[in-house]
Amino acid sequence: MEVNWSTFLLEIINFLVLVWILRRFLYRPVLDVIARRRKLIEDQLAEAHQVQQTAESLQAQYEHRLADWEKERRQARDNLAQELEGERASQLSTLQTTLEQEREKAHVAQDRQRAEQQRAIEHDALRQGAAFSSRLLVQACTPALEERLLDMLVEELSQLSEEQAASLRQQWGEAPQGIEVSSAFELSDQQRQRLERLLRQVSGLGVPIRFSRNTELLAGLHVVIGAWVLAANVRDELKGFAEFAHAAR
């Protein structure tokens, strides 16, 4: 078989032209489409990777925030427990203080009640004693008792020192115009002279001494020298009993 070189050469030329045409009009656009497609896929992969990184970052932030929230929750729970414990201790201390105060008040009230009962008993005893003493003294009011009271008054005045007498003289201020002597029973001349001599000696006064009788004294004497009063009688003693009993109440 004889090879037709001209035909073969034309076939080669046609093939090369076909290859050029395919490369020019088919292969390059296909390559461009493939390149664009690859670029789009790479962009999408990069975007997906970015989204994944963002998601991972958000997940890490969420986990970190969740850990912080758990830590804050435990801290808040611990703080609340401490506050509750402190409040419980404070309330317990307040309750104990209140109970102690109430017990102390109860003790004070009991002591006051016992003291009042004791004072009532003592007052009743004083009242009964004063009543008994009053009856006894009233029954004993005789001229003999008055004489004994006069002797006691004379003895007490006789024992005054000069300094004590001078101090008593200063108590009546201006010099009195007279000395008043009251007695429950009529004094004898000897008793009057004795008492008059002693009163002038103690008072240092030369004023008149007036004697009178006052049966309300029951027994004894009542001497007034200005603002100075000497009471040596049953009436004033009974009054002292009454005042003492009232003050003790």
C-alpha angles and dihedrals in degrees: 000000000000117000115228102218095188091056090045091050091050090050090053091049090048090050092050091047089049091049091050092047091049091046092046102044106019115022098045094050088047090051090047091050090048090048092049090046090049090047090050091049091047090049091048090047090049090048090047089049090049090048089049091050090048090049091048090048091049090047091050090048090048092049090046091048090047090052090048091048090050090049091048090047091052090046091049090048091049091047091049091049090050091048091048090048091048091047091047091050090047093049090046091050091048090049092049091048090049091048091049090049091048091049090048090049090049090050091047090048091049091047090048091048091049090046091050091048090048091048090048090052092046091046091050090049091049091047092050091044091049091048091049092046090047093052091045093049093045091052090048095052102122135135087261091059090048090051089051090050089049090053090050091050092048091048092049093049092046091057094056113115122225090255092052091048091049090050091052091049090057091057097070095055106200115040109266120240092228148351119250119208120184125185134181092226131035111274120226121239090252092052091047093050092047093049093042092053092049095046092051090049094051098039097038088218129133095199122127118277113218120200123203139166123243115178091191087075087069090203134355137031140297116202124190121190106171106294091347115098126187112196116189102152141105095247094060091042091054089048088053090053091052093046091048092051091048092048091048089055 
